[in-house]
Amino acid sequence: MKAVRKLRVHWPIDSETFSRLAKGEAAAFKDDQGIAALLRALAASGELGDFGIYRHVFESGLGFEGFTVAEGANPTLGQVGQQTFSPTFVFTTYFDAALDNAAVDRLTRRLVEIHPWEVPVIELSAPISVSGTAPAVTYGSGVAS
């Protein structure tokens, strides 16, 4: 097992990108400018998604973000007082738990800089353990009991 921290970013996408991703169209990752920028940030940060013999590892999911815009906000989507729902790409990756705080701060600042929301949702976990290598598979010749 390897000690890592989880980084999760909620990224707004349009309904066309949402539909294409839901259909399994991998080309949508590159065709959507926002997701493409997010993936370039992943590729440019060697610390993110490093699983030894695999690099730039991430998981993703689709969902919705819901929010109500408050007075004083300058929303990309929605209006003051209006409940808004946004199709969302949820991007999750990991980095070594021993990475120093200054490097973590640089990573998160970079994501905030490229994120289209005024207040992006970016989550950082405390250290957790994930598998770092595939476990050896042992096959016995006995019958399971």
N, C-alpha and C positions, 0 to 999 in steps of 0.2 A: 504494500500500500504506500501511497505517496501523499504527503501533506500539501494541500493546495488551498487556494481561496477561489470561490466561484464569483464570476462577474456576469451579471445578467443585465441586458439593455433592452428596453421596450422601444421599438422604433415604428413610427407611423408609416403606413403604406396606403396606396390607393386601392380601390376595390378591384381594379383589373389585376394588379400584382397579387392581391390576396387570392383571387380566383385562380390565377395561373399557378401559384405555389400550391394551393389546395389540390389542384389537378396533377401535381407532380412535375410541373414544367421547370426543370432546373435552370433553364435559360433566364427565367425571371430574376434570379439572383443577380445576374450581370446587367439585365435590361433596366432594372429599377436603380436610379441614380443614388438614392439614399442607402439602399442595401449594399450597392457596389462600394460606396464610400466607407461604410462600416467594415466590409470585408477587406478593403485596402488597409484600413487602420489595423486590423488583425494581422495581416501579412507583414506590415511594417514594424510591428512590435513582436520581436522574437520571443518575448516572455509569455505572450498569450498563446494558449492552446498548444503548449509544448508537452508532448507525450513521448519524448525520446525519438523513436523511429517514425513517429507521426507528428507533423507540425501543423499549426493553424487549425487545430481541432476545435469544432464548435457544434452545438446542437441548436435547433431552432424549432419554433412552434408558431402557430397562428392563433390569434384571438382578437379581443377588442379591449380598448381602454375606454373608460367612461369618466367624465369629469364635468363640472360646472364651472364656467369662467367667472371669476370674481372681479369686482371693480379694481381698476388699476392694471389689469393684465393686458398684454398685447398678444392675443392668441393667434396662432397660425391657422387654427380651425375653431369654429364656434364663435359665440357672441356672449357678452356679459349677461349673466343670469340664465343662460340656456344650458340645459343638460346636453352634452355632446357625446357621441360614440365614434371611436376611430378604429378602423381595421389596423391591427398591429402585428408586426413581426417581432417575436421574442427571441433574442440571440443570447446564448449562454456559452461561456468558455471558462477556462481555468488558468491560473498561473501559480507558480511555486509560492507556498506560504512564507518562505524565507525572503521573498523579494522585499527590499527596503521600502519604507513609507514614501520616500521622495520619488521613487520609480512608480509606485502605485498612484501617487498624486499626478504625475505626468501622464500616465495612461488615462486616468479618469478625466483630466482636464482636456485631453485631446478629444475624447468622446463627446464631452460637453460642447466643445468648439464646433464639431461637425454635425451635432444633433439638430434637427429642425425645430424641436419644441423649445419654448421659452423656459420651461422647467422640465428637463428630461428625467425620466425614471431610469436610474442606473443603480443597481444593487450590488453590494460587495458583501460577501459572507465572511464570517470568522473562519479560521482554518478548519478544513474537513479532510477526510481521507478518501482517495479514489484509487482504483487499481492502476498501478503503474506498468505492469506487465501482464501478459496473459498467463494464467495459472497452468502448470503442467497438467495434462490430461492423463489419467491413469485408467486403463481398462483392465478389469479383473476378469478372470475366466469363470468365476463363480456365479451362481444364480442369486439374484437379489432376494432378500427375505422380507 
